Amino acid sequence: MGDILIVDDERDIRELVSDILEDEGYTTRLAGTSDEAMQQVTSEQPALMILDIWLKDSNMDGIDILKVVKRDYPDVPVVIISGHGNIEIAVAAIKQGAYDFIEKPFNIDQLLVVIRRAMETSRLRQENQALRRQDSKPTEMIGQSASFRALISQLDKVTKSNGRVMLCGPAGAGKEVAARYIHAHSNRANAPFVTVNCAGVEPDRMEEVLFGRESPERGIEQGLLEKANGGVVYFDEVADMPLGTQSKILRVLVDQSFSRVGSTDAQKVDLRVISSTSKDLALEIAAERFRQELYHRLNVVPIDVPSLEDRREDIPTLAEHFIAELNDTQGLPLRKLSDEAIALMQTMSWPGNVRQLKNLIERVLILGDGTGEILAKELPGNDIAGEEEGRVVLSGALATLPLREAREAFEREYLLTQINRFGGNISRTANFVGMERSALHRKLKSLGVVTSSKQGARVARVDEVD
């Protein structure tokens, strides 16, 4: 959460306050002059400042420090203390952005109440910052496979509308990138894009994070919906939103307004809503974990984001993109992929999808020697069908079969892998495995392998044969 910086020219006072707060479980830092205070703030931003108005032998007084801190670190709450307090000083401090004002000699219980509230404010602000993803995250969609082109076609159709979109697909498939693509190509592109991580917020804090809070002591704290006004709010993993919040979000979608926690005043908002889920919402509704009415409101335009398994053709392009990106952002080596590495990646299992592919590429670039092509042996898990001193390593099951059955099992699995690798394209598969197309068709038929159409791509499956 961060620590509390105590600034007071009286050593006894700052150490007393520090002892009190550390007994309550807080971490503190101390400063006796304005120079020490500014050095502490710039070296590491505190979660909260307790600041004396009058500082002997200092270049700046408390009000001067307050002005600088609120200018450069506006999210840090500052509690002013003074032994010479009067209403004019209190008003001046509050006008300059102080969270509260306490007069010496202070009551310990009163001090702790103010500190707890101020630290809660600090936590909420940090939480909002972490969840409010208005930074320049990727909006570029990478790929050429049939399933990818089908996805882009659907996304392009919804960019110019204001309809609510539900993105469905496995974790790591790129649902947030798809949401940002919609935003970047819409008429709201210059307005905020705000992400709500429904699984990452404590349930009892969700409403404050979304709607904000208002109180006489703390003033107005804007929530994420207010910050997204005019733009897009993206509910990431919406199935994890608490049931109580779901009913209130439903009301927001109907009325386009809400009230901050602690207030009854309606705040009007203009929002486009995009949601995503990796769960089966029909099952969540049946289990009474998700409101059916909210589902119908959010699921106006459902779009499936394909897994990496369904777009293996895109793996080389995606891998090269991540290599270039990691070179640009982290200075990792700019290496090429060998043909063997590409072939292996296109046959690997990807339960973590595109996110897993990026992590694998980053790992290889970090652990590699930084020179030459990336070889298949550098890829983790490449021993699934590897070699040992020039010998092919058989699985236990395959090694127990008679030669004819083992050969058929190997050929079937090998050809299935290659067909899926090339997105169901028989011509490309035949060219890679070194067979005539007609010969490959005959071989597939003899092995009981057929192809079927799925989302515009041709994928292989094995039919049961007598």
NUGU-347800 format. One line per field, with one value per residue: residue in three letters; x, y, z of N, C-alpha, C in turn. Coordinates in pm, whole numbers. Each point is the difference from the previous one (the first is absolute). Layout:
! residues N
residuo = [ALA|...];
n_u = [X|...];
n_v = [Y|...];
n_w = [Z|...];
ca_u = [X|...];
ca_v = [Y|...];
ca_w = [Z|...];
c_u = [X|...];
c_v = [Y|...];
c_w = [Z|...];
//
This chain:
! residues 466
residuo = [MET|GLY|ASP|ILE|LEU|ILE|VAL|ASP|ASP|GLU|ARG|ASP|ILE|ARG|GLU|LEU|VAL|SER|ASP|ILE|LEU|GLU|ASP|GLU|GLY|TYR|THR|THR|ARG|LEU|ALA|GLY|THR|SER|ASP|GLU|ALA|MET|GLN|GLN|VAL|THR|SER|GLU|GLN|PRO|ALA|LEU|MET|ILE|LEU|ASP|ILE|TRP|LEU|LYS|ASP|SER|ASN|MET|ASP|GLY|ILE|ASP|ILE|LEU|LYS|VAL|VAL|LYS|ARG|ASP|TYR|PRO|ASP|VAL|PRO|VAL|VAL|ILE|ILE|SER|GLY|HIS|GLY|ASN|ILE|GLU|ILE|ALA|VAL|ALA|ALA|ILE|LYS|GLN|GLY|ALA|TYR|ASP|PHE|ILE|GLU|LYS|PRO|PHE|ASN|ILE|ASP|GLN|LEU|LEU|VAL|VAL|ILE|ARG|ARG|ALA|MET|GLU|THR|SER|ARG|LEU|ARG|GLN|GLU|ASN|GLN|ALA|LEU|ARG|ARG|GLN|ASP|SER|LYS|PRO|THR|GLU|MET|ILE|GLY|GLN|SER|ALA|SER|PHE|ARG|ALA|LEU|ILE|SER|GLN|LEU|ASP|LYS|VAL|THR|LYS|SER|ASN|GLY|ARG|VAL|MET|LEU|CYS|GLY|PRO|ALA|GLY|ALA|GLY|LYS|GLU|VAL|ALA|ALA|ARG|TYR|ILE|HIS|ALA|HIS|SER|ASN|ARG|ALA|ASN|ALA|PRO|PHE|VAL|THR|VAL|ASN|CYS|ALA|GLY|VAL|GLU|PRO|ASP|ARG|MET|GLU|GLU|VAL|LEU|PHE|GLY|ARG|GLU|SER|PRO|GLU|ARG|GLY|ILE|GLU|GLN|GLY|LEU|LEU|GLU|LYS|ALA|ASN|GLY|GLY|VAL|VAL|TYR|PHE|ASP|GLU|VAL|ALA|ASP|MET|PRO|LEU|GLY|THR|GLN|SER|LYS|ILE|LEU|ARG|VAL|LEU|VAL|ASP|GLN|SER|PHE|SER|ARG|VAL|GLY|SER|THR|ASP|ALA|GLN|LYS|VAL|ASP|LEU|ARG|VAL|ILE|SER|SER|THR|SER|LYS|ASP|LEU|ALA|LEU|GLU|ILE|ALA|ALA|GLU|ARG|PHE|ARG|GLN|GLU|LEU|TYR|HIS|ARG|LEU|ASN|VAL|VAL|PRO|ILE|ASP|VAL|PRO|SER|LEU|GLU|ASP|ARG|ARG|GLU|ASP|ILE|PRO|THR|LEU|ALA|GLU|HIS|PHE|ILE|ALA|GLU|LEU|ASN|ASP|THR|GLN|GLY|LEU|PRO|LEU|ARG|LYS|LEU|SER|ASP|GLU|ALA|ILE|ALA|LEU|MET|GLN|THR|MET|SER|TRP|PRO|GLY|ASN|VAL|ARG|GLN|LEU|LYS|ASN|LEU|ILE|GLU|ARG|VAL|LEU|ILE|LEU|GLY|ASP|GLY|THR|GLY|GLU|ILE|LEU|ALA|LYS|GLU|LEU|PRO|GLY|ASN|ASP|ILE|ALA|GLY|GLU|GLU|GLU|GLY|ARG|VAL|VAL|LEU|SER|GLY|ALA|LEU|ALA|THR|LEU|PRO|LEU|ARG|GLU|ALA|ARG|GLU|ALA|PHE|GLU|ARG|GLU|TYR|LEU|LEU|THR|GLN|ILE|ASN|ARG|PHE|GLY|GLY|ASN|ILE|SER|ARG|THR|ALA|ASN|PHE|VAL|GLY|MET|GLU|ARG|SER|ALA|LEU|HIS|ARG|LYS|LEU|LYS|SER|LEU|GLY|VAL|VAL|THR|SER|SER|LYS|GLN|GLY|ALA|ARG|VAL|ALA|ARG|VAL|ASP|GLU|VAL|ASP];
n_u = [82|122|87|18|10|74|-48|96|16|-100|121|-30|-53|97|86|-69|-25|129|30|-86|43|125|-46|-50|128|12|53|103|11|117|-41|111|35|-20|133|2|-105|51|114|-69|-71|106|61|-110|-98|-34|-62|66|-26|72|-49|106|-81|48|98|64|82|-110|23|-79|-118|-90|-49|127|32|-111|30|128|-33|-96|103|101|-66|-93|40|104|-79|-26|39|-55|112|-46|98|-3|-79|-57|-114|75|86|-102|-66|114|18|-128|8|113|-102|17|26|75|-46|111|-55|126|4|25|-124|58|-114|-5|129|-24|-110|65|100|-88|-72|108|39|-125|3|118|-52|-110|78|82|-107|-54|119|11|-127|31|-20|46|91|111|-95|48|-21|126|-76|61|3|-5|-14|-71|26|124|-1|-58|92|98|-56|-15|126|35|-88|63|109|-82|-43|-106|-19|-59|125|-21|125|-13|71|95|50|46|-124|-10|-85|94|91|-91|-19|131|-2|-108|55|117|-92|-41|-118|34|75|-43|-100|-23|94|-98|99|-100|99|-107|104|45|-128|32|-86|49|91|-66|-97|89|62|-120|-66|113|47|-91|77|-53|47|-40|-113|25|-22|48|-101|19|-128|24|111|-88|-60|-84|57|93|-89|111|-102|122|-30|-101|23|114|-87|8|-83|35|122|-25|-78|103|87|-91|-13|133|-6|-97|53|117|-23|62|6|85|86|-103|-56|-99|95|-80|92|-26|-1|92|-38|104|-70|123|-40|63|7|65|-108|-71|-47|-34|116|60|-83|21|125|-74|108|-87|-35|-108|-64|105|-6|-132|24|90|-79|-1|134|-24|127|31|91|56|16|121|-63|-93|119|37|-65|-60|38|50|-111|-76|72|3|-131|-10|77|-64|-115|47|45|-116|-72|69|24|-93|80|34|-59|43|-112|59|8|99|41|-20|56|95|11|-8|78|47|-26|-107|-6|114|-12|-41|-58|-29|-38|-56|-50|-32|-41|-59|-46|-27|-49|-57|-35|-29|92|-117|50|0|-45|-128|63|-46|130|-13|-97|-61|15|119|-2|-116|61|93|130|58|111|-81|-52|-106|-48|-36|-130|-31|-112|72|90|-123|-17|-68|98|-92|-47|126|27|-117|25|126|-30|-98|75|98|-85|-64|118|43|-112|-2|126|-47|-74|28|106|-68|-8|-9|-93|-57|14|-44|-95|1|-129|-42|-75|-7|132|6|-90|69|113|-59|-50|120|35|-110|78|-90|-38|-19|-101|80|-97|-29|52|91|-64|94|-66|-6|-59|-96|87|-71];
n_v = [-121|-3|100|48|114|8|123|15|129|-47|-41|51|102|12|-16|87|82|-13|10|101|49|-18|46|85|-30|133|27|54|123|57|126|75|3|113|19|-43|78|98|-20|-12|105|64|-46|15|0|74|-84|67|131|4|121|41|98|7|26|-7|100|34|-36|-98|62|-45|123|45|-85|37|123|-25|-56|90|77|-56|-11|30|-126|72|-57|124|-43|120|19|66|53|64|-105|48|57|111|-56|-44|115|66|-87|8|132|-21|-67|54|-123|42|59|-22|47|41|-62|-104|-37|-101|-15|134|0|-108|62|116|-62|-70|109|70|-104|-1|133|-11|-99|71|107|-72|-48|119|46|-103|25|129|-87|124|-94|5|-80|-119|56|-31|-47|-111|-26|-120|-80|-103|-66|45|-26|-112|-6|38|-84|-81|18|-4|-99|-18|35|13|-107|6|-110|-65|-29|-130|9|-113|-69|-91|-17|123|-10|106|-28|39|-64|-98|14|7|-104|-48|29|-50|-83|46|59|-92|-10|126|-81|-2|-91|-42|-71|-82|-32|-61|-74|123|30|32|-103|19|7|-97|26|12|-109|-54|25|-24|102|37|86|56|-111|-74|65|29|-132|33|-72|-126|-15|81|-69|-97|100|-29|-99|-92|-76|-66|-85|-12|-117|40|-129|65|77|55|-90|53|0|-126|-3|59|-85|-93|62|-2|-124|-11|60|-61|-42|57|-46|94|-87|10|-9|85|89|9|-84|85|-111|18|-126|-51|-112|-47|-124|-75|-125|-77|36|-111|114|-89|-60|119|22|-122|33|96|-4|-1|128|-69|92|-7|-132|12|83|-84|-104|129|14|-131|1|-108|4|-41|-124|-7|-99|95|51|-128|28|63|-118|-29|52|-65|-110|26|22|-106|-64|60|-33|-119|2|51|-80|-113|24|-96|-104|55|-115|-78|-53|-111|-62|-66|117|54|-105|3|132|-29|-88|99|-39|81|-59|70|-58|115|14|-129|23|114|-64|-97|90|65|-117|-37|122|-16|-126|41|-40|28|-112|17|-97|16|-97|-111|-32|129|-62|50|-120|25|-60|56|38|1|29|-117|75|76|-48|-34|86|-127|28|-20|71|84|-6|-8|78|-89|-35|-79|-36|-17|-58|-67|-33|-24|-69|-60|-13|-49|-68|-44|-17|-56|-74|-22|-33|-56|3|-130|71|-83|99|91|-78|-28|128|23|-94|65|23|-74|101|-65|-15|129|31|-83|58|120|-40|-54|118|18|82|89|92|98|76|93|91|-61|-68|-76|-74|-77|-113|-91|-60|-49|-96|-82];
n_w = [0|55|19|124|-65|112|-20|93|32|74|36|119|-68|-94|103|72|-103|-30|128|8|-117|41|117|-92|-27|9|-119|65|-50|35|12|23|-128|-68|8|126|21|-77|66|114|-34|-48|110|70|-88|106|82|96|11|113|-17|70|43|123|-83|117|-32|-65|-124|38|10|90|-10|-1|100|65|-40|33|114|19|-36|67|116|-92|-14|48|91|37|120|18|72|105|71|-114|1|-105|-7|0|87|75|-22|27|101|36|-20|63|49|122|46|104|110|72|110|25|116|-77|-17|65|66|12|36|73|38|8|65|70|13|34|76|41|8|61|71|18|20|74|59|4|38|83|30|7|-96|19|24|-71|46|-43|-119|-36|-98|41|-132|-61|103|-46|114|-18|-130|40|98|-81|-84|105|39|-127|4|117|-70|-103|60|77|-74|99|29|-19|47|-66|88|-20|121|-21|-50|81|99|88|-73|-9|132|15|-79|61|117|-41|-48|117|4|91|-110|1|36|132|21|78|54|20|79|-46|-38|-23|15|125|19|124|-96|-64|85|97|-45|-18|112|67|72|89|70|109|55|-103|-9|-127|-5|-119|-49|-40|35|101|24|-25|61|-97|70|24|62|36|12|51|-56|-73|-25|29|-62|123|48|119|-51|-39|107|62|-57|26|117|6|-48|88|107|-28|124|102|124|40|53|84|-121|-13|-29|-105|-44|-98|-73|-94|1|-63|10|26|-10|88|-44|86|68|20|-49|-93|23|-11|-101|-51|33|-58|-80|-101|-2|-29|76|83|-6|-1|100|49|-24|-32|-4|-2|39|-70|97|-115|43|55|62|-8|30|-13|-113|102|46|-123|-52|88|-17|-131|12|82|-87|-101|59|35|-124|-41|78|-19|-128|-5|-20|-115|32|-98|-47|42|-118|63|49|-120|-63|96|-8|-129|61|75|123|-14|120|0|-123|-54|119|-9|-125|40|105|-88|-90|98|44|-125|-20|119|-18|-124|-90|-60|-52|-132|-77|32|67|-56|18|-37|-66|105|55|-61|120|-33|-109|92|2|6|-17|-73|114|-72|92|17|-9|129|-28|-74|96|52|-111|-71|-85|-56|119|39|-120|4|128|-33|-113|69|110|-75|-77|109|57|-114|-13|130|-12|-114|111|-16|-41|-80|-89|99|57|-119|-26|126|-3|-118|-9|-104|-41|-117|10|39|-97|-81|42|-7|-117|-32|52|-74|-72|46|-86|88|-34|46|8|-115|103|-59|91|53|-20|96|-101|76|-13|-71];
ca_u = [-82|81|25|-44|111|-32|88|-17|133|22|33|-85|-135|-3|25|-120|-100|50|-21|-145|-44|62|-75|-125|33|45|142|19|129|3|77|-5|8|-64|90|-11|-134|-8|87|-72|-114|48|66|-109|-127|-68|-146|-62|89|-45|86|-9|-4|117|124|115|123|-34|-22|-142|-88|-89|-88|81|19|-130|-25|86|-42|-128|24|78|-51|-135|-75|48|-72|86|-67|75|-6|64|-26|-44|-112|-119|-91|58|100|-72|-65|106|52|-102|-6|117|-14|23|-109|-62|81|-7|72|74|27|-109|-53|51|-111|-40|106|-9|-119|35|100|-66|-79|91|64|-103|-5|120|-15|-100|58|95|-79|-59|106|40|-108|-37|101|-14|130|2|14|-10|-129|27|-35|102|-35|-49|-76|-141|-76|35|-67|-142|-11|17|-122|-104|36|-18|-142|-56|77|-69|-127|14|-56|80|67|49|111|12|117|83|94|123|-23|10|-130|17|52|-116|-81|71|-10|-132|7|92|-57|-135|-7|38|142|72|-56|67|-26|22|-15|-41|39|-105|53|112|-45|-71|-144|-58|50|-33|-89|78|88|-79|-86|62|-49|-16|-24|46|139|95|-39|-45|94|-62|18|42|-105|6|122|-20|-108|26|81|-32|34|20|-13|82|-51|-122|-65|49|-57|-89|-143|-61|41|-63|-132|19|48|-118|-72|80|-20|-136|-21|121|33|25|34|122|-20|-10|-75|-122|-3|22|107|-29|118|-16|98|-15|42|52|26|65|-6|54|-90|-128|-96|-124|19|4|-139|-68|48|-42|115|-6|-138|-40|-36|125|56|-68|39|140|27|-70|78|100|110|94|141|52|120|118|-13|-84|66|142|71|44|105|125|-17|-10|131|89|-49|42|146|25|-54|86|124|-27|-40|90|135|38|61|-87|41|-94|-42|35|-116|-32|-67|-135|-78|-31|-99|-131|-54|-8|-128|3|-113|1|-29|95|78|102|99|85|85|102|98|78|88|108|90|74|90|88|130|-19|53|-47|-142|-58|-9|-107|44|-11|-139|-35|-94|24|38|-120|30|134|97|101|117|-38|-109|-132|-49|-139|-80|-19|-115|36|102|-59|-85|65|54|-101|-87|80|22|-126|-25|91|-37|-125|25|89|-75|-95|77|39|-120|-41|104|-22|-137|-87|33|57|110|120|42|62|130|95|34|65|-90|-96|-128|-88|54|-32|-142|-15|59|-92|-117|37|21|-125|7|-77|8|-130|13|-26|28|72|126|-18|75|-7|-46|0|-131|8|-9|-13];
ca_v = [121|120|47|134|92|96|117|93|46|-44|-142|-75|-12|-94|-135|-43|-37|-122|-114|-27|-60|-132|-90|-33|-83|79|24|146|66|127|113|114|126|-6|-68|-143|-43|-10|-110|-123|-13|-28|-131|-99|64|-61|-17|108|92|79|115|115|128|82|-78|85|-23|-62|92|0|-36|-109|36|-7|-143|-51|41|-78|-141|-16|24|-109|-130|39|-108|-23|81|73|44|112|18|124|46|140|-6|83|-29|49|-97|-121|27|10|-134|-76|56|-46|-142|-86|-93|40|89|-35|98|-45|-143|-76|-119|-116|-69|81|-14|-131|-1|74|-76|-115|48|47|-117|-64|82|-29|-133|8|69|-92|-106|58|17|-130|-56|91|-25|96|11|-41|-144|-35|-10|-63|-141|-66|-132|-15|-124|17|31|136|93|0|83|140|39|27|120|119|29|62|117|128|4|21|-120|-69|-117|-101|-76|-129|-74|-46|94|21|-1|136|67|143|61|15|111|124|17|61|138|80|21|52|146|34|-32|104|3|-100|-144|-32|-143|-44|-140|-47|-104|53|94|-63|21|107|129|16|114|123|8|32|118|109|21|141|19|132|-3|-31|62|-86|-93|-53|-142|-29|34|145|27|-49|76|40|-101|-143|-74|-140|-90|-117|-116|55|-104|9|117|-41|3|126|106|-27|64|145|24|-12|128|99|-21|44|144|76|86|-72|87|-38|-52|110|111|-37|79|-81|41|-47|-41|-48|-108|-123|-111|-123|-97|-124|-112|-129|-98|-23|80|-76|-79|93|40|-116|-14|122|86|114|39|-20|129|69|-72|44|139|7|-92|47|-53|-95|-29|-99|22|-136|-39|-15|-132|18|89|-36|67|133|-9|65|145|50|-15|104|127|10|19|141|82|-16|72|144|43|-50|-13|-140|-22|-9|-125|-64|-134|-104|-73|-108|59|36|-124|-54|86|-21|-130|-4|34|139|28|141|75|100|46|-102|12|115|-33|-94|76|82|-91|-45|113|31|-109|-36|69|128|-1|-106|-32|-76|-139|-77|-50|107|15|-87|-107|-56|-139|-83|-96|41|-100|-29|-52|-41|-96|54|-48|-42|-2|-136|-63|-33|-104|-131|-45|-66|97|55|90|114|86|68|100|113|73|72|114|92|71|89|115|86|62|108|103|82|49|-84|13|-128|23|39|-117|-96|55|-9|-138|-61|-94|55|26|-117|-105|37|-30|-144|-37|45|-88|-130|16|41|144|86|142|67|146|66|144|38|-73|-144|-65|-144|-80|-142|-67|-138|-94|-141];
ca_w = [0|9|137|38|22|106|-13|113|43|137|-4|92|-58|-113|48|71|-101|-64|90|6|-126|-18|88|-71|-115|-115|-19|-3|-25|74|-54|90|-75|-131|-93|28|-40|-146|-41|29|-92|-135|-5|-4|31|115|-11|76|70|116|-27|91|-72|29|-1|28|-76|-128|-112|-33|110|-34|-112|-122|-31|-41|-139|-90|3|-70|-143|-60|46|41|65|137|99|94|123|58|146|43|136|-7|-93|8|-109|-126|-45|-41|-129|-101|-26|-73|-136|-75|-28|117|27|126|83|142|82|117|22|-60|66|-73|-67|-115|-98|-63|-86|-121|-74|-64|-114|-104|-61|-82|-121|-79|-59|-106|-115|-64|-61|-121|-99|-52|-80|-108|-101|-108|-62|-140|-16|-142|-68|-128|-8|-81|-49|-136|-12|-33|121|39|-93|35|119|-40|-73|99|77|-84|-13|121|44|-22|74|144|60|101|-57|93|-58|65|-43|111|59|-75|-145|-53|5|27|-123|-88|52|-31|-145|-22|48|-83|-133|17|12|136|10|75|136|84|3|141|27|133|21|91|87|77|101|111|-18|82|-47|-140|-26|12|-116|-119|11|75|138|35|143|45|44|-106|-126|-110|-62|-121|-30|-136|-97|-22|-75|-138|-62|-138|-66|10|122|-37|114|-25|77|62|79|137|68|108|-35|42|-94|-130|-6|-13|-135|-85|10|-73|-143|-34|24|-32|114|125|113|72|134|95|-57|-73|-123|-120|-90|-135|-75|-136|-5|-78|85|-59|106|-44|94|-42|59|-66|77|17|121|113|25|58|137|68|27|-93|-24|-139|-60|-34|-115|-121|-26|-44|-110|-120|-112|48|-94|50|-28|-12|72|-85|-63|-119|-96|5|-110|42|101|-41|-7|137|65|-52|55|140|2|-31|109|118|-31|9|135|104|-49|-16|-133|-118|-62|-92|35|-98|-53|94|115|-44|-15|132|67|-62|41|146|64|49|89|37|-121|-47|115|24|-108|29|114|-45|-78|93|74|-89|-26|124|37|-111|-5|-69|-136|-88|-5|111|-40|64|130|100|42|113|-31|-132|10|-11|-106|-33|-40|101|-69|-135|1|31|129|-12|120|50|-66|-137|1|32|-110|-114|-95|-90|77|43|-116|-31|105|-21|-121|25|86|-73|-103|68|48|-112|-57|90|-7|-119|-2|-80|-142|-42|-95|73|78|-92|-40|111|34|-115|-67|-93|68|-14|86|138|21|15|129|105|-3|54|144|64|30|-90|34|10|-2|128|0|-121|-11|-8|107|-14|111|-31|14|45|-112|42];
c_u = [85|12|-49|123|-44|102|-30|138|30|19|-92|-138|0|27|-119|-107|40|-25|-147|-45|59|-65|-131|26|44|153|22|141|-6|84|-18|4|-69|87|-8|-134|-8|88|-69|-114|49|68|-101|-129|-67|-148|-72|109|-70|98|-26|2|130|125|119|119|-26|-25|-148|-80|-96|-91|76|21|-130|-27|80|-46|-131|15|66|-51|-143|-78|46|-81|98|-84|90|-16|72|-37|-50|-124|-108|-82|57|101|-68|-63|105|53|-99|-10|116|0|26|-122|-75|100|-20|87|71|-50|-120|-40|40|-111|-45|103|-15|-121|32|98|-64|-80|90|69|-100|-16|118|-13|-99|56|98|-73|-63|104|38|-106|-36|107|-21|135|-8|29|-26|-143|17|-32|95|-49|-50|-87|-147|-81|31|-69|-149|-24|8|-124|-112|30|-23|-147|-57|73|-79|-133|28|-50|94|51|43|105|18|122|85|94|125|-17|7|-131|14|57|-114|-88|65|-1|-134|4|83|-58|-143|3|27|151|78|-51|64|-40|38|-30|-42|33|-93|50|107|-38|-73|-149|-58|50|-42|-85|74|90|-78|-69|65|-64|-5|-31|50|148|98|-34|-43|116|-70|26|33|-106|2|122|-13|-105|39|76|-53|38|3|-2|74|-43|-123|-71|42|-51|-95|-147|-65|34|-67|-134|13|54|-116|-79|75|-23|-138|-10|115|32|21|25|129|-38|2|-79|-125|-11|33|110|-29|130|-40|110|-32|59|45|35|74|-17|67|-86|-125|-107|-134|9|2|-141|-77|40|-32|118|4|-145|-34|-34|125|64|-64|34|141|27|-74|69|105|105|94|141|68|124|117|-2|-76|63|151|80|58|118|132|-9|-7|135|97|-40|47|151|33|-46|90|137|-18|-25|99|145|47|49|-104|44|-109|-33|45|-127|-43|-73|-144|-87|-39|-106|-139|-62|-16|-142|12|-120|-7|-14|106|87|113|109|94|94|112|111|88|100|120|100|83|107|100|128|-7|50|-64|-150|-45|-24|-110|40|-7|-142|-31|-102|23|41|-121|19|141|90|103|115|-37|-114|-131|-49|-148|-73|-20|-111|36|97|-58|-84|80|39|-107|-89|77|22|-126|-31|89|-42|-127|25|86|-78|-106|70|34|-121|-48|101|-23|-146|-94|28|75|118|129|53|74|138|103|42|62|-84|-82|-134|-91|48|-30|-145|-22|53|-94|-122|33|18|-127|-3|-81|19|-139|23|-36|44|83|131|-30|87|-23|-59|3|-139|21|-19|-7|130];
c_v = [125|47|142|84|106|112|98|40|-38|-152|-84|-26|-105|-144|-55|-46|-130|-122|-39|-75|-139|-103|-46|-81|75|4|150|36|138|103|119|135|-16|-73|-152|-54|-20|-113|-135|-23|-40|-137|-113|65|-68|-20|117|87|61|116|115|130|78|-89|94|-40|-73|105|15|-29|-109|29|-8|-145|-61|34|-84|-145|-18|28|-122|-139|18|-108|-30|87|64|47|106|-1|129|32|142|10|102|-25|44|-99|-128|18|5|-137|-83|50|-47|-151|-92|-89|42|84|-39|97|-68|74|-82|-118|-122|-73|76|-13|-133|-11|69|-79|-119|42|45|-116|-76|76|-29|-135|2|67|-90|-112|48|17|-132|-57|86|-6|96|21|-56|-149|-36|-4|-70|-149|-66|-136|2|-124|28|38|142|101|7|88|148|50|33|126|127|38|74|128|130|11|33|-122|-64|-132|-93|-84|-129|-73|-38|107|9|6|138|76|150|73|22|115|135|29|66|148|87|32|55|153|47|-18|102|15|-114|-144|-45|-148|-23|-149|-61|-106|54|98|-75|29|115|138|31|124|132|18|43|136|118|15|149|10|137|0|-11|62|-105|-83|-60|-149|-20|34|148|36|-45|79|50|-105|-140|-52|-147|-85|-130|-113|42|-105|5|123|-47|17|132|114|-19|71|151|37|-11|130|111|-14|47|152|87|102|-88|103|-50|-57|116|118|-54|76|-89|61|-59|-35|-47|-104|-101|-112|-117|-93|-120|-106|-122|-113|-15|70|-72|-87|88|46|-114|-22|122|85|122|27|-9|132|78|-65|49|144|10|-77|40|-55|-95|-26|-99|37|-137|-23|-8|-136|11|93|-25|66|134|-4|64|153|62|-6|108|138|18|18|147|91|-6|63|149|45|-41|-14|-143|-25|-14|-122|-52|-140|-97|-69|-111|54|38|-124|-57|84|-21|-134|-11|28|138|28|146|94|106|51|-99|7|117|-29|-95|73|84|-87|-42|113|34|-106|-36|80|129|4|-112|-20|-69|-142|-73|-47|105|15|-94|-104|-65|-147|-94|-106|27|-114|-16|-68|-58|-98|70|-62|-34|15|-145|-72|-45|-117|-139|-55|-81|105|65|100|124|97|78|108|121|82|81|127|105|81|92|128|96|69|115|114|95|38|-81|4|-126|21|35|-117|-99|48|-16|-144|-75|-105|74|18|-121|-114|27|-29|-149|-47|39|-91|-134|4|41|146|75|143|58|149|56|145|40|-72|-148|-65|-149|-64|-146|-54|-139|-92|-141|-73];
c_w = [0|143|21|30|102|-4|113|49|145|1|88|-61|-111|45|78|-98|-69|87|6|-125|-22|93|-65|-127|-123|-6|-18|-44|64|-73|92|-68|-135|-101|19|-49|-151|-53|21|-100|-139|-10|-6|46|118|-28|64|61|120|8|98|-81|18|12|19|-88|-132|-106|-34|126|-48|-119|-131|-43|-52|-147|-98|-7|-77|-149|-66|35|49|74|142|96|99|118|65|153|37|144|3|-87|27|-127|-135|-57|-49|-137|-111|-37|-82|-143|-86|-22|117|22|126|78|147|80|116|124|-45|87|-83|-75|-124|-112|-75|-93|-133|-86|-71|-122|-115|-71|-88|-131|-91|-69|-115|-124|-74|-72|-130|-109|-63|-94|-121|-108|-118|-69|-141|-12|-146|-50|-134|8|-100|-45|-143|-18|-28|123|48|-91|28|123|-36|-72|97|80|-82|-13|121|40|-11|72|146|76|102|-57|113|-72|80|-53|118|51|-86|-150|-62|1|26|-121|-99|44|-33|-151|-34|38|-94|-137|7|6|142|22|82|143|81|-32|140|24|145|11|104|97|95|109|110|-12|80|-40|-143|-28|14|-122|-123|9|70|137|27|149|40|37|-116|-134|-102|-51|-121|-14|-146|-104|-32|-84|-146|-76|-139|-79|18|138|-38|126|-33|95|82|86|146|74|110|-37|37|-92|-134|-13|-18|-137|-100|-1|-74|-150|-45|6|-48|110|123|109|64|136|99|-51|-69|-131|-120|-86|-138|-72|-139|-23|-109|83|-85|116|-57|107|-59|58|-87|82|17|126|124|36|67|145|85|48|-92|-36|-148|-68|-42|-122|-130|-35|-58|-128|-127|-125|57|-108|67|-42|-3|85|-96|-71|-133|-103|1|-112|43|97|-46|-3|140|71|-47|52|144|12|-25|114|123|-23|19|143|108|-45|-14|-143|-111|-81|-94|51|-109|-48|96|123|-33|-9|136|70|-58|37|151|48|63|89|43|-117|-32|114|31|-106|26|116|-40|-77|92|77|-85|-25|122|27|-111|1|-81|-142|-79|6|129|-48|76|139|110|54|115|-42|-134|4|-8|-109|-48|-43|110|-70|-137|-7|34|131|-12|133|43|-72|-141|-4|26|-113|-102|-104|-86|74|45|-116|-34|104|-18|-121|23|82|-72|-103|59|46|-114|-63|87|-2|-117|-17|-87|-149|-46|-94|72|84|-88|-41|112|26|-118|-70|-105|72|-5|89|147|31|22|136|115|8|63|151|74|37|-102|43|5|10|136|-8|-122|-18|-8|103|-8|126|-43|22|53|-119|56|-25];
//
